[in-house]
Structures are given as C-alpha cells and as structure tokens.
Amino acid sequence: MTADQDHFSLRDSLRRYVPLAAWAIALLAVLLIPLKIVGYGYLPEDDALRHAAKAVSGKTWPEILVLNPVYKMDHEFGWNWLLTKLHGLENWDAESLVIFSVVALFVLVNVAGLFWLKRPEAWLAALLAAMLLALIPMRFMVGRPYLITIASLVFILFLWRARRNAPPRTPAILMMIALTAGSTFFHGSWYLWVLPIASFLLAGQFRWGIALGLCWVAGVFIGSLMTGHPIEYPVQALQLAFLAVGDHLTQRTMATELQPFAGDTLTLVAFGGLLALRSLAKINTVPLGRDPTFWLAVLGWVFGFKVARFWVDWGWPALMVLVASDIQSLLETRLAEDSFRRLGLVCVLAGATYLGVTCDYNSRWTGALVQQYLTADNPDLKGWMPDKNGILYTANMALFYQTFFKNPHGDWRYMLGFEPTWMPTNDFQIYHKIMWNFNDGKAYAPWVQQMTPADRLLVSGSGDGAPDIQGLEWKYGASGIWIGRLPRTNSAPAK
C-alpha cells in the first residue's frame, strides 16, 4: 500500500467520528457557556435569588411576605421543593443554589433543542443569532423555573417536526403529558400553554393540536396533583395572573417583564433574511402557513405588544426552533455528515457562540460584582435592620431580592416581594401611587404613618442626601440604599 493510500485510508477511518465529534463540541459549548459566565461572579438580578433564599430559609411565602388572602400556596411549587431538597441534601447555601439554577436550566433549554437535531451546529447558529439580535440567551441565564416550560415547549415543537407526517402515537402523547405536567409542577403558569395549542390549530395541524390540548389537560391535572392541591393550585395560578395584569392603571407601573415591547424590528428584518434563504436555497421544509412553530412566533410577537414575555418566552424560542430546522436542512444539502469541512464549521460556530454569549460587553455579566447588600450581621447596621416581627417596606423589587437573598433567616417580613399586586390591597394602592408619581417622597406618607418602631423603609438613592420622606430618620446603609426608621429618643445621630 502506498503512502497516499495510507493517508486516504486514515482519513476515511477518521471521517466516521465526525458526527460524534460534532455532538461533543456542541454539548461542550452549551455546558461551558454558563460555567464561564458564573465564573465571572455573575448572579441574576431577580427571582433566582428569592427562590434560593426561600429554600435556605425553610419558610413559606406567607412567613416571608405580607400577602393578600388570594395567595394561599406556593405558585411555583415544584421548583421551590427541588431547591429545598438540594439545600437539605447538599447543605448548599443560597449562592450555590443560584449557581445550580443558572447552569442547570441553561443547559436544559439548549439540550432540549440539540436532542432532536442531526446537525447540532444548527442550534448553535440559532443561539448565536438570538444573542446578536435580541440578547435572548440572557433570558436563558436567569435561573428561573419558566425555563423548564421553555425547554418543554422546544422539545414538543421539535417532536412535532420529527413526527409530523403521522398522527401522534402513544410515546409522543406520553411525552407531551409528562412535559406539560412538569411545566405545571415546576413553573405553575399552566394557562400559557393555550398559545402553542392555538398555533397548531392555526397551522391546520388539527390532530396534533387536539392531542396537545388533551395532553395539556392531563398534564395540568397530574402536575397539580403532585403539589397535593389538584384544584386549588391551578385556580390560584389563574387568579394571580389576573391580579398581576388587572390592577394597574397603566402598564408603566407593572413589573418590567409584564410591560409591552416595541416590536423587535431587527428580528423581523432577520426573519425576512430567513425567508429569502428558504427561497434561494430551495430548502425542502414545512411551508410556513402549515408550521405551528411559525404561528407561535407570530402569536408571541403580536401579544408582545401587551406583555413582552409572550415574545421573549414563547415567540423567540419558537423562532429558534424554526431557524435551527431551516439551517439544518440547508446544511444537509451542502455538507456531508462526515465531512471535515462540516467539523470545521462546527468548531467555528461553537467558538463564535461561546464568545458571543459569554462576552462581558457593557458589564452585562459582571454587574453583580459591585453590588452591595444589607446584612443583619453587619455591625455598622446594628439597629437599622428590621426588628423581630417587623416589616421591611420598599417600592423597589430589586431591594427585596437582594436583601432576602443575603438574609434568608431574617426574622421580619417584606411588604413588597416579587409581584406587587399580591400584597394587601391598601398597600398595593400606596405602592401604585408611589410608582405613579415616580417615587415622589410625599407618596410614601401612608406607609410612614402605618410603620411601627420594628419596621424599616428602604429607598434607592445616592449618598449625597437622605430621601425627602418626612417622619423618618435615615442611614446610608450600603451604596445606593437608604434605610429609614421611626425616630428614636436618645439615639445617636443618623449617619
């Protein structure tokens, strides 16, 4: 055998490992991305902090927050149950639980996409596009249980694409029941599955749409049954949803993620490019009008003008499935599965996706490094944190997340938690007036009047001067945070 023959023989023997190498590189990329980001010291800004703190605290939400009578049980039962178990088994502190949440859920969402693809590099391309166009992978890094719902959605959309030429069989039905049950148990917002069901019907995929609807009903019942409250759990979830969007006079006073979006026109332009690619490359795929993935992206975009989360949590994941599927179809016609050129492309996409998502542009991943927190064990704050059984008032949800995260065993409650409409009605009206008047000091007066010596008020502001809120004495507790309390006789002057 000649040297050239030996060379070709070796190359041909190595080619069979190209598909396996492509998978290994893609999986390594989606694992290294969150590990790199948490390695920066990244912590999410919101709910992941309070989920972890609740697990460490061992308390129920009514023991943590001042709540109205509608809230009777944990509306994200399964996720808080899981974190509590992990805390008990591994003795993880709140920060370790947050890191677990961030890494595990990011990997889960991406593996749900990779699982169905013959060309995993197509998902990397979709992930990179989502980062460049709308920073969507940042939504995958927040460590919140809605990511379980997104992973379930991505899995079901790819399941349909793989089995679309036949009615749903028993394995597919069982998977859809399990996924919707898991979404209900861990996330709680069971009613939002109406959107993908509607998208199947709009696409004319009636057998799959009806099957998904029936699986959803079964899944909601099973997921609710797992909480021990098969009726109360889904009913309360619906009541809380109506409260969250129905008690505000304007959307400006709602939580940021419940406010509308501006249309995401850059993504629409990019989608036009996808349509052009379909036409020019003559990609053999499902016509858009018959594709529930396309219709879900449309519904998410339209309803995004009401609540942005319809777009970023439902429309964009559907769009990623659509983009990944089209890119895979294109790659299958251009590059052989075992081609070394394909392996080179996988390496380039993996590297670009890794660098694009982990890039700390504008300190998007390292902002938490300069965050200062109020802690009960800080001797400089002695007498300034709430006393036992006191209430911590604030009109800034970020201050709740930060303070609860660092003080999970604090023996006080919070007036404002992770959704303002869930506080008592009178207090919500006070909060709403504060937000309506752009945090004007006079709007805080009703809270000041009902405060007791055990209570405290937190307000964001610079160190240049105390907040203009009458009736309280103030201390600059941490950078950007003022603590107010009722005046104490014979006390040292506030700093």
C-alpha positions as CSV (number, residue, x, y, z in Angstrom):
1,M,0.0,0.0,0.0
2,T,1.4,3.4,-1.0
3,A,1.8,6.4,1.3
4,D,-1.1,8.2,-0.5
5,Q,-3.3,5.1,0.1
6,D,-2.4,5.0,3.7
7,H,-3.3,8.7,4.0
8,F,-6.7,8.3,2.4
9,S,-7.3,5.2,4.5
10,L,-6.6,7.0,7.7
11,R,-8.7,10.0,6.6
12,D,-11.6,7.8,5.7
13,S,-11.4,5.9,9.0
14,L,-11.5,9.2,10.9
15,R,-14.5,10.6,9.0
16,R,-16.8,8.3,10.8
17,Y,-16.1,10.1,14.0
18,V,-17.0,13.5,12.6
19,P,-20.7,13.3,13.7
20,L,-19.7,12.2,17.2
21,A,-17.2,15.0,17.4
22,A,-19.8,17.5,16.2
23,W,-22.1,16.4,19.0
24,A,-19.4,16.5,21.6
25,I,-18.3,20.0,20.6
26,A,-21.9,21.3,20.6
27,L,-22.7,19.8,24.0
28,L,-19.4,21.1,25.4
29,A,-20.2,24.6,24.2
30,V,-23.6,24.8,25.9
31,L,-22.0,23.5,29.1
32,L,-19.0,25.8,29.1
33,I,-21.1,28.9,28.3
34,P,-22.9,29.1,31.7
35,L,-19.8,27.8,33.6
36,K,-17.8,30.7,32.1
37,I,-20.5,33.2,33.0
38,V,-20.9,32.1,36.6
39,G,-17.1,32.1,36.8
40,Y,-17.3,35.9,36.3
41,G,-19.2,36.1,39.6
42,Y,-22.5,36.6,37.7
43,L,-25.7,36.4,39.7
44,P,-29.2,37.1,38.3
45,E,-31.0,40.2,39.5
46,D,-34.4,38.8,40.4
47,D,-36.3,35.6,41.1
48,A,-33.5,33.2,41.2
49,L,-32.3,35.0,44.3
50,R,-35.6,34.7,46.1
51,H,-36.1,31.0,45.1
52,A,-32.7,30.2,46.6
53,A,-33.2,32.3,49.7
54,K,-36.6,30.6,50.3
55,A,-35.1,27.2,50.2
56,V,-32.4,28.2,52.7
57,S,-35.0,30.0,55.0
58,G,-37.2,27.0,55.4
59,K,-40.2,29.3,55.5
60,T,-43.4,29.6,53.5
61,W,-44.1,32.7,51.4
62,P,-46.8,34.0,53.9
63,E,-44.0,33.8,56.6
64,I,-41.7,35.9,54.3
65,L,-44.1,38.3,52.7
66,V,-47.1,40.3,53.7
67,L,-49.7,38.9,51.3
68,N,-53.3,39.3,50.4
69,P,-55.8,36.5,51.0
70,V,-55.7,35.2,47.4
71,Y,-52.2,33.8,47.8
72,K,-52.5,30.6,49.8
73,M,-49.8,28.3,48.5
74,D,-46.5,28.4,46.5
75,H,-47.4,29.1,42.9
76,E,-44.0,27.5,41.7
77,F,-44.3,24.6,44.0
78,G,-42.0,22.1,42.3
79,W,-39.1,24.4,41.8
80,N,-39.0,25.6,45.4
81,W,-39.5,22.0,46.5
82,L,-36.4,20.9,44.4
83,L,-34.2,23.7,45.8
84,T,-35.3,22.9,49.3
85,K,-34.4,19.3,48.9
86,L,-31.0,20.2,47.4
87,H,-30.3,22.5,50.3
88,G,-31.2,19.8,52.8
89,L,-29.2,17.0,51.0
90,E,-26.1,19.0,49.9
91,N,-26.2,21.8,52.5
92,W,-25.8,24.3,49.7
93,D,-26.1,28.0,50.6
94,A,-28.2,30.5,48.7
95,E,-25.4,31.4,46.3
96,S,-24.7,27.7,45.5
97,L,-28.4,27.2,44.8
98,V,-28.4,30.1,42.4
99,I,-25.4,28.9,40.5
100,F,-27.0,25.4,40.2
101,S,-30.2,27.1,38.9
102,V,-28.4,29.2,36.3
103,V,-26.2,26.4,34.9
104,A,-28.8,23.5,35.0
105,L,-31.6,25.5,33.4
106,F,-29.4,27.0,30.7
107,V,-28.2,23.5,29.8
108,L,-31.7,22.1,29.9
109,V,-33.1,24.6,27.4
110,N,-30.3,24.0,25.0
111,V,-30.2,20.2,25.3
112,A,-34.0,20.3,24.5
113,G,-33.1,21.8,21.2
114,L,-30.0,19.8,20.5
115,F,-31.7,16.5,21.2
116,W,-33.7,16.4,18.0
117,L,-31.2,17.7,15.6
118,K,-29.0,15.6,13.3
119,R,-26.8,18.7,12.9
120,P,-26.4,20.2,16.4
121,E,-24.4,23.1,14.9
122,A,-27.8,24.4,13.6
123,W,-28.9,25.0,17.2
124,L,-25.6,26.8,17.9
125,A,-26.2,29.1,14.9
126,A,-29.8,29.8,16.2
127,L,-28.4,30.5,19.7
128,L,-25.8,32.9,18.4
129,A,-28.4,34.7,16.2
130,A,-30.7,35.1,19.2
131,M,-27.9,36.7,21.2
132,L,-26.9,39.1,18.5
133,L,-30.4,40.1,17.6
134,A,-32.2,40.3,21.0
135,L,-29.9,39.0,23.8
136,I,-32.3,36.1,24.3
137,P,-29.7,33.8,25.8
138,M,-29.5,36.2,28.7
139,R,-33.1,35.2,29.4
140,F,-31.8,31.6,29.5
141,M,-29.3,32.6,32.2
142,V,-31.7,33.9,34.9
143,G,-32.1,30.6,36.7
144,R,-35.9,30.7,36.9
145,P,-38.4,27.9,36.5
146,Y,-40.1,29.3,33.4
147,L,-37.1,27.9,31.6
148,I,-38.5,24.4,32.3
149,T,-41.6,25.5,30.4
150,I,-39.4,26.8,27.5
151,A,-37.4,23.6,27.4
152,S,-40.7,21.6,27.3
153,L,-42.0,23.9,24.5
154,V,-38.8,23.5,22.4
155,F,-39.0,19.7,22.9
156,I,-42.6,19.5,21.8
157,L,-42.1,21.7,18.7
158,F,-39.2,19.5,17.6
159,L,-41.2,16.4,18.4
160,W,-43.9,17.5,16.0
161,R,-41.3,18.3,13.3
162,A,-39.9,14.8,13.6
163,R,-43.3,13.1,13.6
164,R,-45.4,15.5,11.6
165,N,-46.2,13.1,8.8
166,A,-48.1,10.8,11.1
167,P,-50.7,11.3,13.9
168,P,-49.3,11.4,17.4
169,R,-48.6,7.9,18.7
170,T,-48.5,6.7,22.3
171,P,-44.9,7.6,23.0
172,A,-45.4,11.2,21.8
173,I,-48.6,11.5,23.8
174,L,-46.9,10.3,26.9
175,M,-44.0,12.7,26.4
176,M,-46.4,15.7,25.9
177,I,-48.3,14.7,29.1
178,A,-45.0,14.4,31.1
179,L,-43.7,17.7,29.7
180,T,-46.9,19.7,30.5
181,A,-47.1,18.1,33.9
182,G,-43.5,19.1,34.7
183,S,-44.1,22.6,33.5
184,T,-47.2,22.9,35.7
185,F,-45.5,21.4,38.8
186,F,-42.3,23.4,38.5
187,H,-43.4,26.6,36.9
188,G,-47.2,26.9,37.6
189,S,-48.3,29.1,34.7
190,W,-50.3,26.2,33.1
191,Y,-52.7,28.5,31.2
192,L,-50.0,29.9,28.9
193,W,-50.0,26.5,27.0
194,V,-53.1,27.8,25.2
195,L,-50.6,29.6,22.9
196,P,-48.9,26.6,21.4
197,I,-52.2,24.7,21.2
198,A,-53.7,27.6,19.2
199,S,-50.6,27.7,17.0
200,F,-51.1,24.1,16.0
201,L,-54.8,24.8,15.1
202,L,-53.9,27.9,13.1
203,A,-51.4,25.8,11.1
204,G,-54.1,23.3,10.3
205,Q,-52.3,20.6,12.3
206,F,-55.6,19.6,14.0
207,R,-54.7,16.1,15.1
208,W,-51.6,17.3,16.8
209,G,-53.3,20.4,18.2
210,I,-56.2,18.4,19.7
211,A,-53.7,15.8,21.0
212,L,-51.6,18.5,22.6
213,G,-54.7,20.1,24.1
214,L,-55.8,16.8,25.7
215,C,-52.2,16.1,26.9
216,W,-52.2,19.6,28.4
217,V,-55.4,18.9,30.4
218,A,-54.0,15.7,31.7
219,G,-50.6,17.3,32.4
220,V,-52.1,20.1,34.3
221,F,-54.1,17.7,36.5
222,I,-51.1,15.5,37.1
223,G,-48.8,18.4,37.8
224,S,-51.3,19.9,40.2
225,L,-51.9,16.6,41.9
226,M,-48.2,16.3,42.6
227,T,-48.5,19.5,44.7
228,G,-51.2,18.0,46.9
229,H,-53.7,20.6,45.8
230,P,-55.1,19.4,42.4
231,I,-57.9,22.1,42.3
232,E,-56.5,25.0,44.4
233,Y,-53.1,25.1,42.7
234,P,-54.3,25.8,39.1
235,V,-57.2,28.0,40.3
236,Q,-54.8,30.2,42.3
237,A,-52.4,30.5,39.4
238,L,-55.2,31.9,37.2
239,Q,-56.3,34.3,40.0
240,L,-52.8,35.6,40.5
241,A,-52.3,36.1,36.8
242,F,-55.4,38.2,36.6
243,L,-54.2,40.2,39.6
244,A,-50.8,40.8,38.1
245,V,-52.1,42.4,34.9
246,G,-55.5,43.7,36.0
247,D,-54.9,46.0,39.0
248,H,-52.6,48.5,37.3
249,L,-54.0,51.7,35.7
250,T,-51.0,51.9,33.3
251,Q,-48.5,49.3,32.2
252,R,-45.7,51.6,33.3
253,T,-46.3,50.6,36.9
254,M,-46.2,46.9,36.3
255,A,-43.1,44.7,36.7
256,T,-40.8,45.3,33.8
257,E,-41.3,41.9,32.2
258,L,-45.0,42.4,32.2
259,Q,-44.7,45.7,30.2
260,P,-45.1,45.7,26.4
261,F,-42.3,45.6,23.9
262,A,-41.6,47.9,21.0
263,G,-41.8,45.4,18.2
264,D,-38.3,44.0,17.9
265,T,-37.9,45.2,14.3
266,L,-34.4,43.9,14.0
267,T,-35.6,40.4,14.5
268,L,-38.3,40.9,11.8
269,V,-35.6,42.1,9.3
270,A,-33.5,39.0,10.1
271,F,-36.6,36.8,9.7
272,G,-37.0,38.3,6.2
273,G,-33.5,37.1,5.5
274,L,-34.5,33.6,6.6
275,L,-37.4,33.7,4.1
276,A,-35.0,34.8,1.4
277,L,-32.7,31.9,2.3
278,R,-35.5,29.4,2.1
279,S,-36.3,30.6,-1.4
280,L,-32.8,31.0,-2.8
281,A,-31.5,27.7,-1.3
282,K,-34.7,25.9,-2.2
283,I,-34.9,24.4,1.3
284,N,-37.3,21.5,1.4
285,T,-39.2,22.1,4.6
286,V,-42.7,22.7,6.0
287,P,-44.5,25.7,4.4
288,L,-44.8,28.5,7.0
289,G,-48.6,28.5,6.8
290,R,-48.6,24.9,7.9
291,D,-46.0,25.3,10.5
292,P,-47.2,25.7,14.2
293,T,-43.7,26.9,15.1
294,F,-44.2,29.9,12.7
295,W,-47.6,30.6,14.1
296,L,-46.4,30.5,17.7
297,A,-43.7,33.1,16.7
298,V,-46.4,35.3,15.2
299,L,-48.7,35.0,18.2
300,G,-45.8,35.7,20.6
301,W,-44.9,38.8,18.6
302,V,-48.5,40.1,18.4
303,F,-49.2,39.6,22.1
304,G,-45.8,41.1,22.9
305,F,-47.4,44.5,22.4
306,K,-49.4,43.7,25.5
307,V,-46.8,41.8,27.6
308,A,-43.2,41.4,26.3
309,R,-42.8,37.9,27.9
310,F,-45.2,36.5,25.2
311,W,-42.4,37.3,22.7
312,V,-39.2,36.5,24.6
313,D,-40.5,33.4,26.3
314,W,-42.8,31.9,23.7
315,G,-42.2,33.6,20.3
316,W,-38.4,33.7,20.3
317,P,-38.0,30.0,21.4
318,A,-40.4,29.0,18.6
319,L,-38.4,31.2,16.2
320,M,-35.1,29.5,17.3
321,V,-36.7,26.1,16.5
322,L,-37.7,27.3,13.1
323,V,-34.3,28.9,12.4
324,A,-32.4,25.8,13.6
325,S,-34.6,23.5,11.5
326,D,-34.0,25.5,8.3
327,I,-30.3,25.8,8.9
328,Q,-30.1,22.0,9.4
329,S,-32.0,21.5,6.1
330,L,-29.5,23.8,4.3
331,L,-26.5,22.1,5.8
332,E,-27.8,18.6,4.9
333,T,-27.8,19.7,1.2
334,R,-24.4,21.4,1.3
335,L,-22.1,19.4,3.6
336,A,-21.8,15.6,4.1
337,E,-22.5,14.4,7.6
338,D,-18.9,13.1,7.9
339,S,-17.2,15.9,6.1
340,F,-14.2,17.5,7.7
341,R,-15.5,20.8,6.4
342,R,-18.5,20.3,8.5
343,L,-16.4,19.7,11.5
344,G,-14.6,22.9,10.8
345,L,-17.9,24.7,10.6
346,V,-19.0,23.2,13.9
347,C,-15.8,24.4,15.6
348,V,-16.3,28.0,14.2
349,L,-19.9,28.1,15.3
350,A,-19.2,26.7,18.7
351,G,-16.4,29.2,19.2
352,A,-18.4,32.2,17.9
353,T,-21.4,31.2,20.1
354,Y,-19.3,30.7,23.2
355,L,-17.5,34.1,22.7
356,G,-20.7,35.9,21.6
357,V,-22.8,34.8,24.6
358,T,-20.1,35.0,27.3
359,C,-18.8,38.4,26.1
360,D,-19.0,40.8,29.0
361,Y,-20.0,43.7,26.9
362,N,-21.1,46.7,29.0
363,S,-20.6,44.5,32.1
364,R,-23.7,42.5,31.4
365,W,-22.3,39.5,33.3
366,T,-20.3,41.3,36.0
367,G,-22.7,43.9,37.2
368,A,-23.3,41.9,40.4
369,L,-19.6,42.2,41.4
370,V,-20.1,45.8,42.5
371,Q,-23.5,45.2,44.2
372,Q,-23.5,46.0,47.9
373,Y,-26.0,44.3,50.2
374,L,-27.7,45.0,53.5
375,T,-26.9,42.2,56.0
376,A,-28.2,41.7,59.6
377,D,-24.7,40.7,60.8
378,N,-23.1,43.9,59.7
379,P,-22.2,45.7,63.0
380,D,-22.5,49.1,61.2
381,L,-26.2,48.4,60.6
382,K,-27.0,47.5,64.2
383,G,-30.4,48.9,65.0
384,W,-31.1,49.7,61.3
385,M,-32.3,46.4,60.0
386,P,-35.9,45.5,61.0
387,D,-36.5,44.2,64.5
388,K,-38.1,40.9,65.2
389,N,-41.5,40.5,63.6
390,G,-41.0,43.9,61.8
391,I,-41.9,44.7,58.2
392,L,-39.5,45.9,55.6
393,Y,-41.1,48.4,53.3
394,T,-39.8,49.3,49.8
395,A,-41.2,50.2,46.4
396,N,-38.2,48.7,44.7
397,M,-38.4,44.9,44.0
398,A,-34.6,44.7,43.4
399,L,-34.1,45.7,47.1
400,F,-36.4,42.8,48.2
401,Y,-34.5,40.3,46.0
402,Q,-31.1,41.5,47.3
403,T,-32.0,41.8,50.9
404,F,-33.8,38.5,51.2
405,F,-31.0,36.7,49.3
406,K,-28.5,37.9,51.8
407,N,-30.8,37.5,54.9
408,P,-32.8,34.3,54.3
409,H,-33.1,33.8,58.1
410,G,-34.1,37.4,58.8
411,D,-37.0,37.4,61.4
412,W,-39.0,40.0,59.6
413,R,-41.4,40.1,56.6
414,Y,-41.3,42.1,53.4
415,M,-44.2,44.3,52.2
416,L,-43.2,44.2,48.6
417,G,-42.0,40.9,47.1
418,F,-41.8,39.6,43.6
419,E,-45.2,40.8,42.4
420,P,-46.8,44.0,43.9
421,T,-50.4,43.0,43.3
422,W,-50.1,40.1,45.7
423,M,-49.6,42.4,48.7
424,P,-52.7,43.6,50.7
425,T,-55.0,45.8,48.6
426,N,-54.4,49.0,50.6
427,D,-50.7,48.6,50.5
428,F,-50.8,47.9,46.8
429,Q,-52.7,51.2,46.3
430,I,-49.9,53.0,48.2
431,Y,-47.2,51.3,46.1
432,H,-49.1,52.1,42.9
433,K,-49.3,55.8,43.9
434,I,-45.5,55.8,44.6
435,M,-44.8,54.4,41.2
436,W,-47.4,56.6,39.5
437,N,-45.7,59.7,41.0
438,F,-42.2,58.4,40.0
439,N,-41.1,57.7,43.6
440,D,-42.1,61.2,44.9
441,G,-41.4,61.4,48.7
442,K,-44.9,62.5,49.6
443,A,-46.4,59.3,48.1
444,Y,-44.6,57.3,50.9
445,A,-46.5,59.1,53.7
446,P,-49.2,56.4,54.2
447,W,-46.6,53.8,54.7
448,V,-44.7,56.0,57.1
449,Q,-47.9,56.6,59.1
450,Q,-48.5,52.8,59.5
451,M,-44.9,51.9,60.3
452,T,-44.1,50.7,63.8
453,P,-40.7,51.0,65.6
454,A,-39.8,47.5,64.4
455,D,-40.3,48.4,60.7
456,R,-37.9,49.8,58.2
457,L,-38.2,51.5,54.8
458,L,-35.7,51.0,52.0
459,V,-35.2,53.6,49.3
460,S,-32.7,53.7,46.4
461,G,-30.6,56.9,46.1
462,S,-27.2,58.4,46.1
463,G,-25.2,59.2,49.2
464,D,-25.5,63.0,48.5
465,G,-28.5,63.4,50.8
466,A,-31.2,61.5,52.6
467,P,-34.5,60.9,50.8
468,D,-37.1,63.6,51.1
469,I,-39.6,61.5,53.1
470,Q,-40.8,63.1,56.2
471,G,-41.2,61.4,59.6
472,L,-38.2,59.1,59.5
473,E,-34.5,59.2,60.3
474,W,-32.1,57.8,57.8
475,K,-28.9,55.9,57.4
476,Y,-27.0,55.3,54.2
477,G,-26.8,51.6,54.7
478,A,-25.0,50.5,51.5
479,S,-24.1,52.0,48.2
480,G,-27.3,53.2,46.6
481,I,-29.5,52.1,49.5
482,W,-31.0,54.3,52.3
483,I,-32.7,52.8,55.4
484,G,-35.4,54.7,57.2
485,R,-36.9,54.1,60.6
486,L,-39.1,56.0,63.1
487,P,-37.1,58.4,65.2
488,R,-35.7,57.0,68.4
489,T,-35.2,59.2,71.5
490,N,-31.7,59.3,72.9
491,S,-30.3,57.7,69.8
492,A,-27.1,58.6,68.1
493,P,-27.4,60.9,65.1
494,A,-28.1,59.1,61.8
495,K,-25.1,58.8,59.5
